[in-house]
Amino acid sequence: MNPNLSRLQPYPFERLKQLFAGVTPNPNYRPISLGIGEPRHATPKLVTDALTANLAGLASYPATAGEPALREAAAGWLQRRYGVSVNPATQVLPVNGSREALFALTQTVVDSSRPGATVLCPNPFYQIYEGATLLAGAQPYYVPSDPKRNFAVDWDSVPAEVWARTQMIFTCSPGNPTGAVMPLDEWKKLFELSDRYGFVIASDECYSEIYFRDEPPLGGLEAAVKLGRSDFKNLIALTSLSKRSNVPGMRSGFVAGDAALIKPFLLYRTYHGGAMSTVVQAASIAAWNDELHVIENRNLYREKFARVTPLLSAVLDVALPDAAFYLWAGVKGSDTDFARDLLALYNVTVLPGSYLAREAHGFNPGAGRIRMALVAETAECVEAAERIVQFVQSRT
Ligand SMILES: Cc1ncc(COP(=O)(O)O)c(C=O)c1O
C-alpha cells in the first residue's frame, strides 16, 4: 500500500457524521442542511440540450488536450471576463472539474525527492489541497487567514526557511470558506516570492462568478497581466463550471497559465486518464459561451445573501462576503457544540469551522466559526436563518 494514504485526514463530512451520531434532530422541524457546498440551482437548458445533441461522441475516445473548439471557448471566456489573452494551443487544458485538476497538478509539480518538499495551504482551506500534497509525498505548511484583514492569508508569517523549500502554494480566491477575494497587492507579493524561491502558484478560482460587489473578483491571470507578467510564469489558474453553471455532476473546468507547466501537466494527464468526454466538451463549450445564465445564477445568490445576511449578522459575527456562496460566521464558544445543539434543537445542519482548518502554529483558525452554504432556495435559507436566530437567542 502507498504509505501516504495513511497520512490523509478524515473528510469534514465524515467528522460531522461522527459529531451527529447519537443526536436526535428535533422532529418538529423539517431538516435543512447548510452543510454541503454543492450548488443546487437548476442546470441551464442550453447545457442539457448540448449534452443530448452530442451523445454520438460517446462512441470515440477523447483527446486529453480536448478539442480545439473547447480550448478556444475557454480562451474566449478569459478574454471577455478578465481581458486576458492566452494561446488556446499551449496555455489552456480542459479538466474534469477543479478538484481532480488541483490533485493532478500537485502530482505533476511536486518533486518529493528534494529535501523537505513543502506545499503551502491557506488555513482554513479546501481539503483536497492537503490530500494532494500528502499523496505527492510533500509536507503541507498551513498559513492562517486573518479575520482582522478580511480573512487575508498571512503570507508574511511564513519564515524564509519555509519559503526556501516551498515548491507550490495554493491560493483560493474567492475563498472557501471565507469568501474573501485576493487584492492586487497580495498577488504582487506572491509573484515576487515565487520569483525569488521558484515555487508554482495554483490559483483555485472556482467561485469567481458568484460575487456580491459591483467589481467582479480579480483573477490570478488578470493580476499577472496587470503586473506585466503576460507569460504567467509559474502560475496556473483553475476554474470550473460546477458553480458558475450549476453543473457539479458534469465534471468540467479548465486550467490556464504558464505554457511551461501546461506541457508537463498534459503529459501527466495522458497517463492518468484525465481526458474529458467529447459529450461533456460540447456542453462545456455551450456553457462558456453563454453569460446570461451566469448573471441569472448570480442574481439568485445575491437575493439570497441580501435576505439572509442581515438576519444572521444581528446574532452572529458575520458580514456579507466578497464572493462565493458561504457565510463564515463567528459563534461565541465551541463551533462543534454550536453545530450539534443546533441540529438537536432546530434541525439545521452547519459545518463546524474547525473541521475546515488544521491546528497549526498553536491554534485552529476555524475554531469558533461555522460555515453555512447558502445553496438551497431562498425561502429555505431564510427559514434556516430564522431558526438559527432563535437558537442563538435561546442560548444567551
Ligand atoms: C475551493 C474549492 N475548490 C475546488 C472545488 C472543486 O470543485 P469542482 O471539482 O466541482 O470544480 C471546490 C468544491 O466545492 C471548492 O470548494
PDBQT file of the ligand as one rigid body, heavy atoms in Angstrom, charges set to zero:
ROOT
HETATM    1  C1  LIG A 401     -12.390  25.783  -3.032  1.00  0.00    +0.000 C 
HETATM    2  C2  LIG A 401     -12.856  24.707  -3.936  1.00  0.00    +0.000 A 
HETATM    3  N1  LIG A 401     -12.060  24.344  -4.959  1.00  0.00    +0.000 NA
HETATM    4  C3  LIG A 401     -12.426  23.362  -5.804  1.00  0.00    +0.000 A 
HETATM    5  C4  LIG A 401     -13.629  22.703  -5.659  1.00  0.00    +0.000 A 
HETATM    6  C5  LIG A 401     -13.959  21.603  -6.631  1.00  0.00    +0.000 C 
HETATM    7  O1  LIG A 401     -14.986  21.924  -7.472  1.00  0.00    +0.000 OA
HETATM    8  P1  LIG A 401     -15.174  21.182  -8.861  1.00  0.00    +0.000 P 
HETATM    9  O2  LIG A 401     -14.321  19.951  -8.839  1.00  0.00    +0.000 OA
HETATM   10  O3  LIG A 401     -16.619  20.846  -8.929  1.00  0.00    +0.000 OA
HETATM   11  O4  LIG A 401     -14.745  22.134  -9.905  1.00  0.00    +0.000 OA
HETATM   12  C6  LIG A 401     -14.496  23.040  -4.620  1.00  0.00    +0.000 A 
HETATM   13  C7  LIG A 401     -15.758  22.326  -4.442  1.00  0.00    +0.000 C 
HETATM   14  O5  LIG A 401     -16.561  22.534  -3.595  1.00  0.00    +0.000 OA
HETATM   15  C8  LIG A 401     -14.095  24.086  -3.734  1.00  0.00    +0.000 A 
HETATM   16  O6  LIG A 401     -14.864  24.473  -2.715  1.00  0.00    +0.000 OA
ENDROOT
TORSDOF 0
